[in-house]
């Protein structure tokens, strides 16, 4: 009787710690930042949420089922209509029930009741109001909406003029989220330029710029915003008001980034690689933009990400107070103007839904900024 030798069970190959360390030593900076950033779960989730929000802003016309400026006197303050589904044979599929409106003769208030006999089917890839996709292609195709565009379907309710709140929220995403990007872009230019001059040259330039920053930061923000915003003429068109609000927020928001840039320049200008570039005959602009700025690009990105929520909240606050963007411009702050009085909050609480969009976007930007800030220096533990 012969016995076979027991076969050895193959064990999975475990990567040696030295091999992992070797990969870390030769990996470029961006890969080290990515490896550390993806460990921040909340930042990863927030990044996905922000991508979805900016996709909504980019394709807002396609996603909005109704014209955001379309009024309907029959459906003033109509409550949200619940979505139902029935996919049986001969059934409407996804639909909402219609509503009937009556006026209370005692309180003289319009009341709405669900009418189950009136079924309004909903469909994807339907036709509706006409717009220009990405400002180029003229079309009336929408992602979803009622099968008959003449039938109203207010999924998030209507405002005081009978306008669809869902469509106005989607369109407001474009303004509220873009004003943060545009404002931070101007702040980035001012912060890098003035902060770089202050940190690289020092001396009297440093004293002048730092005293200017101290003066701007000593002024209370809200009175300064209100004063500058109130100085805009009422007859200005909406586009000019939008640009003015962006400039105002940029003039106030560049100081923090300038301080960050100045501190980094002060620490880097005496480093060996900067001295070597200077001895090699490199010009000062090349030393600044080719050698010093790339050394802390990740810190700038993190600072920008954390500054965008402040821009969004500033625009929302100014518009809510009536000092920022005004009709017919649609932003989240403009939408919240309808929720300023007790009657609106008591009888139409759905007018506060745009505040949820503000909270979600600001929290997502803050979590993303925290993740970028932690990943900006991948060598820390």
C-alpha positions as CSV (number, residue, x, y, z in Angstrom):
1,X,0.0,0.0,0.0
2,X,1.4,3.3,-1.1
3,X,0.6,6.6,0.4
4,X,0.7,9.8,-1.5
5,X,2.6,12.7,-0.2
6,X,0.2,15.4,1.1
7,X,-0.1,18.2,-1.3
8,X,0.8,21.6,0.0
9,X,-2.0,24.2,0.0
10,X,-0.9,27.3,-1.8
11,X,-1.0,30.4,0.4
12,X,-1.8,33.8,-0.9
13,X,1.1,36.0,-1.5
14,X,1.2,38.8,1.0
15,X,3.0,41.9,-0.1
16,X,5.9,42.5,2.1
17,X,6.0,45.7,4.2
18,X,9.2,46.7,2.4
19,X,7.6,46.5,-1.0
20,X,4.8,48.7,0.3
21,X,7.3,51.2,1.7
22,X,9.2,51.1,-1.6
23,X,5.9,52.0,-3.5
24,X,5.4,54.9,-1.1
25,X,8.9,56.2,-1.6
26,X,8.7,56.3,-5.4
27,X,5.0,57.4,-5.7
28,X,4.4,60.9,-7.0
29,X,2.8,63.6,-4.7
30,X,-0.6,63.4,-6.3
31,X,-0.8,59.6,-5.7
32,X,0.2,60.0,-2.0
33,X,-2.5,62.6,-1.6
34,X,-5.1,60.3,-3.3
35,X,-4.2,57.3,-1.1
36,X,-4.7,59.4,2.1
37,X,-7.8,61.2,0.8
38,X,-9.7,58.0,0.0
39,X,-9.3,56.8,3.6
40,X,-11.6,59.7,4.6
41,X,-15.0,58.1,3.9
42,X,-17.1,61.2,4.6
43,X,-15.0,63.2,2.2
44,X,-15.4,60.5,-0.5
45,X,-19.2,60.5,0.0
46,X,-19.3,64.3,0.0
47,X,-17.3,64.3,-3.3
48,X,-19.9,62.1,-4.9
49,X,-22.8,64.3,-3.6
50,X,-21.1,67.5,-4.9
51,X,-20.6,65.9,-8.3
52,X,-24.3,65.1,-8.5
53,X,-25.2,68.7,-7.3
54,X,-23.0,70.3,-10.0
55,X,-24.5,67.9,-12.6
56,X,-27.9,69.2,-11.6
57,X,-26.6,72.7,-12.0
58,X,-25.2,72.0,-15.4
59,X,-28.3,70.3,-16.7
60,X,-30.9,72.3,-14.7
61,X,-33.1,73.1,-17.7
62,X,-33.3,69.4,-18.7
63,X,-34.1,68.3,-15.2
64,X,-36.7,71.0,-14.4
65,X,-40.2,69.6,-15.4
66,X,-41.8,73.1,-15.6
67,X,-40.8,76.6,-16.5
68,X,-39.6,78.2,-13.2
69,X,-41.2,81.5,-14.1
70,X,-44.6,80.0,-15.1
71,X,-47.4,81.2,-12.7
72,X,-50.8,79.6,-12.1
73,X,-53.3,81.6,-10.0
74,X,-55.4,78.4,-9.4
75,X,-52.6,76.7,-7.5
76,X,-51.3,79.3,-5.1
77,X,-49.5,77.5,-2.2
78,X,-50.6,74.1,-3.4
79,X,-49.1,71.4,-1.1
80,X,-46.8,68.7,-2.5
81,X,-48.5,65.9,-4.4
82,X,-47.4,62.4,-3.5
83,X,-46.1,60.0,-6.1
84,X,-48.0,56.7,-6.6
85,X,-47.1,53.7,-8.7
86,X,-49.3,51.0,-10.3
87,X,-47.8,49.0,-13.2
88,X,-50.7,46.6,-13.7
89,X,-52.3,46.1,-17.1
90,X,-54.0,49.2,-18.3
91,X,-52.7,51.2,-15.3
92,X,-51.0,54.6,-15.5
93,X,-47.7,53.5,-14.0
94,X,-46.2,56.3,-12.0
95,X,-48.7,59.1,-11.4
96,X,-50.0,61.7,-8.9
97,X,-53.6,62.5,-8.0
98,X,-54.9,65.9,-9.0
99,X,-56.1,68.5,-6.5
100,X,-59.2,70.6,-6.3
101,X,-59.2,74.1,-4.8
102,X,-62.0,75.8,-2.9
103,X,-62.1,79.1,-1.0
104,X,-63.2,79.0,2.6
105,X,-66.0,81.6,2.8
106,X,-65.3,82.3,6.5
107,X,-61.5,82.4,6.6
108,X,-61.3,83.5,2.9
109,X,-58.4,81.1,2.5
110,X,-57.8,78.7,-0.4
111,X,-57.9,75.1,0.5
112,X,-56.8,72.0,-1.5
113,X,-58.2,68.5,-1.4
114,X,-56.9,65.4,-3.1
115,X,-59.1,64.3,-6.0
116,X,-58.6,60.5,-6.6
117,X,-60.7,60.6,-9.7
118,X,-58.2,62.9,-11.4
119,X,-55.0,60.8,-12.3
120,X,-52.0,62.7,-13.7
121,X,-49.5,60.2,-15.3
122,X,-45.8,60.9,-15.1
123,X,-43.3,59.8,-17.7
124,X,-39.6,60.0,-18.3
125,X,-38.2,61.7,-21.4
126,X,-41.3,63.8,-21.8
127,X,-41.9,67.1,-23.6
128,X,-42.4,70.3,-21.8
129,X,-41.3,73.9,-21.9
130,X,-38.7,74.9,-24.4
131,X,-35.1,75.8,-23.5
132,X,-31.5,75.7,-24.8
133,X,-29.5,72.7,-23.6
134,X,-26.1,74.0,-22.4
135,X,-27.1,77.3,-24.0
136,X,-26.6,75.8,-27.5
137,X,-29.2,73.2,-28.6
138,X,-32.9,74.3,-28.6
139,X,-35.2,71.5,-27.3
140,X,-38.2,70.8,-25.1
141,X,-37.1,67.3,-23.9
142,X,-37.0,66.8,-20.1
143,X,-36.0,64.0,-17.9
144,X,-39.4,63.6,-16.3
145,X,-42.7,65.4,-16.0
146,X,-46.4,64.9,-16.6
147,X,-47.4,63.0,-19.7
148,X,-49.6,66.0,-20.6
149,X,-47.6,69.2,-20.0
150,X,-50.9,71.1,-19.5
151,X,-51.7,69.1,-16.3
152,X,-50.0,70.4,-13.2
153,X,-47.9,68.1,-11.0
154,X,-46.3,69.9,-8.0
155,X,-44.1,67.3,-6.4
156,X,-42.7,69.8,-3.9
157,X,-45.6,72.2,-3.9
158,X,-46.0,75.7,-5.2
159,X,-45.1,79.2,-4.0
160,X,-47.3,82.3,-3.6
161,X,-47.6,82.7,-7.4
162,X,-48.3,79.1,-8.2
163,X,-44.8,78.4,-9.5
164,X,-43.4,74.9,-9.2
165,X,-41.0,74.8,-6.3
166,X,-39.1,71.7,-7.5
167,X,-38.3,73.4,-10.9
168,X,-37.2,76.6,-9.2
169,X,-35.0,74.7,-6.7
170,X,-33.3,72.9,-9.6
171,X,-32.8,76.1,-11.5
172,X,-31.6,77.9,-8.3
173,X,-28.8,75.3,-7.9
174,X,-27.1,76.8,-10.9
175,X,-26.8,80.3,-9.4
176,X,-26.2,79.3,-5.8
177,X,-23.4,76.8,-6.6
178,X,-21.8,78.8,-9.4
179,X,-21.5,82.0,-7.4
180,X,-19.3,80.1,-4.9
181,X,-17.0,78.9,-7.7
182,X,-16.8,82.3,-9.4
183,X,-16.3,84.2,-6.1
184,X,-13.6,81.8,-4.9
185,X,-11.8,82.1,-8.3
186,X,-11.5,85.9,-7.8
187,X,-10.5,85.4,-4.2
188,X,-7.9,82.9,-5.4
189,X,-6.4,85.4,-7.8
190,X,-6.3,88.2,-5.2
191,X,-5.1,85.9,-2.4
192,X,-2.2,84.3,-4.3
193,X,-1.1,87.6,-5.9
194,X,-1.2,89.8,-2.7
195,X,-0.2,86.9,-0.3
196,X,2.6,85.9,-2.6
197,X,4.0,89.5,-2.8
198,X,3.7,89.8,1.0
199,X,5.4,86.5,1.8
200,X,8.1,86.6,-0.9
201,X,9.3,90.2,-0.9
202,X,8.5,91.1,2.8
203,X,9.5,94.5,4.0
204,X,7.2,97.5,3.4
205,X,5.1,95.5,0.9
206,X,4.4,92.9,3.7
207,X,3.5,95.6,6.2
208,X,1.2,97.4,3.8
209,X,-0.7,94.2,2.7
210,X,-1.0,92.9,6.2
211,X,-2.4,96.1,7.6
212,X,-4.9,96.1,4.7
213,X,-5.9,92.6,5.7
214,X,-6.2,93.5,9.3
215,X,-8.4,96.5,8.4
216,X,-10.8,94.3,6.3
217,X,-11.0,91.6,8.8
218,X,-11.8,94.1,11.6
219,X,-15.0,95.2,9.9
220,X,-18.1,93.2,10.8
221,X,-18.9,91.0,7.8
222,X,-22.7,91.3,7.8
223,X,-22.9,95.2,8.0
224,X,-20.2,95.3,5.3
225,X,-22.1,92.9,3.0
226,X,-25.3,94.9,3.6
227,X,-23.7,98.2,2.9
228,X,-22.0,97.1,-0.3
229,X,-25.0,95.2,-1.5
230,X,-27.4,98.1,-0.7
231,X,-25.2,100.4,-2.8
232,X,-26.2,98.6,-6.0
233,X,-28.9,100.5,-8.0
234,X,-32.3,98.9,-8.1
235,X,-32.6,99.4,-11.9
236,X,-29.6,97.2,-12.6
237,X,-30.4,94.0,-14.6
238,X,-30.2,90.6,-13.0
239,X,-26.9,89.7,-14.7
240,X,-25.2,92.8,-13.4
241,X,-26.5,92.2,-9.9
242,X,-25.1,88.7,-10.1
243,X,-21.7,89.9,-11.1
244,X,-21.7,92.6,-8.5
245,X,-22.6,90.2,-5.7
246,X,-19.7,87.9,-6.9
247,X,-17.2,90.8,-6.8
248,X,-18.4,91.9,-3.3
249,X,-18.0,88.4,-1.9
250,X,-14.5,88.1,-3.5
251,X,-13.3,91.4,-2.1
252,X,-14.2,90.2,1.4
253,X,-13.1,86.6,1.1
254,X,-9.6,86.9,-0.2
255,X,-8.0,87.8,3.1
256,X,-7.9,84.3,4.6
257,X,-6.3,82.7,1.6
258,X,-3.8,85.6,1.4
259,X,-2.7,84.8,5.0
260,X,-2.3,81.1,4.1
261,X,-0.2,81.9,1.0
262,X,2.0,84.4,2.9
263,X,2.8,81.9,5.6
264,X,3.7,79.2,3.0
265,X,5.9,81.7,1.1
266,X,7.7,82.8,4.3
267,X,8.6,79.1,5.1
268,X,9.6,78.2,1.5
269,X,11.6,81.2,0.4
270,X,14.6,80.0,2.5
271,X,14.4,76.4,1.4
272,X,17.3,74.8,-0.4
273,X,15.5,74.2,-3.7
274,X,14.5,77.9,-3.9
275,X,18.0,79.0,-3.2
276,X,19.3,76.6,-5.8
277,X,16.9,78.0,-8.4
278,X,17.9,81.5,-7.5
279,X,21.6,80.7,-7.8
280,X,20.8,79.0,-11.2
281,X,19.7,82.3,-12.5
282,X,15.9,81.6,-12.5
283,X,13.7,84.7,-12.7
284,X,11.5,85.6,-9.8
285,X,8.2,84.8,-11.6
286,X,9.7,81.3,-12.5
287,X,10.8,80.7,-8.9
288,X,7.3,81.7,-7.7
289,X,5.1,79.9,-10.2
290,X,7.4,77.0,-11.2
291,X,8.9,76.0,-7.8
292,X,7.1,77.6,-4.9
293,X,3.4,77.4,-5.8
294,X,3.4,73.7,-6.8
295,X,4.9,72.9,-3.4
296,X,1.6,73.8,-1.6
297,X,-1.0,73.4,-4.3
298,X,-2.8,70.9,-2.2
299,X,-3.1,73.4,0.6
300,X,-4.6,76.0,-1.8
301,X,-7.1,73.5,-3.0
302,X,-8.1,72.6,0.5
303,X,-8.5,76.3,1.4
304,X,-10.6,76.9,-1.7
305,X,-12.9,74.0,-0.9
306,X,-13.4,75.3,2.6
307,X,-14.1,78.9,1.3
308,X,-16.9,77.9,-1.2
309,X,-19.4,77.2,1.6
310,X,-18.9,80.7,3.0
311,X,-19.6,82.2,-0.4
312,X,-22.8,80.2,-0.7
313,X,-24.0,81.1,2.7
314,X,-23.2,84.8,2.1
315,X,-25.2,84.9,-1.1
316,X,-28.1,83.0,0.5
317,X,-28.1,85.5,3.5
318,X,-27.9,88.6,1.3
319,X,-30.7,87.3,-1.0
320,X,-32.8,86.2,2.0
321,X,-32.6,89.7,3.4
322,X,-33.5,91.2,0.0
323,X,-30.0,92.8,-0.5
324,X,-28.6,90.3,-2.9
325,X,-30.0,88.7,-5.9
326,X,-33.6,89.6,-6.8
327,X,-36.3,88.3,-9.1
328,X,-36.4,87.1,-11.8
329,X,-33.0,85.5,-10.9
330,X,-33.7,82.2,-9.1
331,X,-31.3,81.1,-6.3
332,X,-31.8,79.3,-3.1
333,X,-31.6,82.6,-1.2
334,X,-34.3,84.2,-3.4
335,X,-36.5,81.1,-2.9
336,X,-36.2,81.5,0.9
337,X,-37.5,85.0,0.7
338,X,-41.0,83.5,0.6
339,X,-40.5,81.9,4.0
340,X,-39.9,85.1,6.0
341,X,-43.3,85.5,7.6
342,X,-45.2,83.3,10.0
343,X,-48.1,82.8,7.6
344,X,-45.9,81.1,5.0
345,X,-44.2,78.9,7.5
346,X,-47.5,77.9,9.2
347,X,-49.5,77.3,6.0
348,X,-46.8,76.4,3.5
349,X,-43.9,74.8,5.3
350,X,-42.6,73.3,2.1
351,X,-41.2,76.7,1.2
352,X,-38.3,75.9,3.6
353,X,-37.2,73.0,1.5
354,X,-34.5,75.1,-0.3
355,X,-32.8,75.5,3.1
356,X,-32.2,71.7,3.1
357,X,-30.3,72.1,-0.2
358,X,-28.2,74.8,1.3
359,X,-27.4,72.6,4.4
360,X,-26.5,69.5,2.3
361,X,-24.3,71.4,-0.1
362,X,-22.5,73.3,2.7
363,X,-21.9,70.2,4.8
364,X,-20.6,68.3,1.7
365,X,-18.2,71.0,0.9
366,X,-17.0,71.2,4.5
367,X,-16.4,67.4,4.7
368,X,-14.6,67.5,1.3
369,X,-12.5,70.4,2.5
370,X,-11.6,68.5,5.7
371,X,-10.5,65.4,3.7
372,X,-8.4,67.5,1.3
373,X,-6.8,69.4,4.2
374,X,-5.9,66.1,5.9
375,X,-4.5,64.7,2.6
376,X,-2.6,67.8,1.8
377,X,0.3,66.6,3.8
378,X,0.4,62.8,3.2
379,X,3.5,62.3,5.3
380,X,1.7,63.1,8.6
381,X,0.3,60.3,10.7
